[in-house]
Amino acid sequence: MVLAESTTGRRKRAVTELKRGLILDAARTVFERDGLDGASLRGIAAEAGYTPAALYFHFDSKEALYAEVLGQSIAVLQARVDEAVAKATTPQERLHAAALAFFDFYAANPRDLDLGFYLFRGGMRPHGLGRERDRALNEALEAALAPIRDAAMQLGASPEAARLVMADAFAHASGVLLLAHTQRIRMFGTDARLLMERYVDAALAGLASKEGR
């Protein structure tokens, strides 16, 4: 009897996970098309083939859904960065690998970059998904960037300076990616990845010069 209940429980969990996955896939489609502001639970439910009530069983708001979709995206980013860093052997190589893996992920996945820019929806007025969700997502993004900070510290930067290197890498990558995906980079007649590589090389040179003092 206990075994039968355990099997039933596993089946229920499998069905729940399947439904949850279908809802998240539908939510991503709607968010990519309509953005956070333009999306609705009713629209996501229709895309998934469920009723709005079925969605409420799994998620209490479209913000919760967006946070889950974005969290999954950042988890994939983290895996790509970790994989690249694992192949590096020196702090210089790790910083280079982490920064370029971050850039390459969003260069190859512009929809994920768009998801990550949810705070800029609606112009310069900051938006969010709720304090706790924003905090968790920011921490996840920082974790993906952390190998840059850690490598900078291994190269002699103070914790404060290393955080600035990490923030600068993020800001530079975001700007170059924005130019690339809007095709504004054509006006400069250059390549987006080349610009990112030049930035990383300059950052490493700056760290090396400080280390030699």
Disulfide bonds with the S-S distance in Angstrom:
none
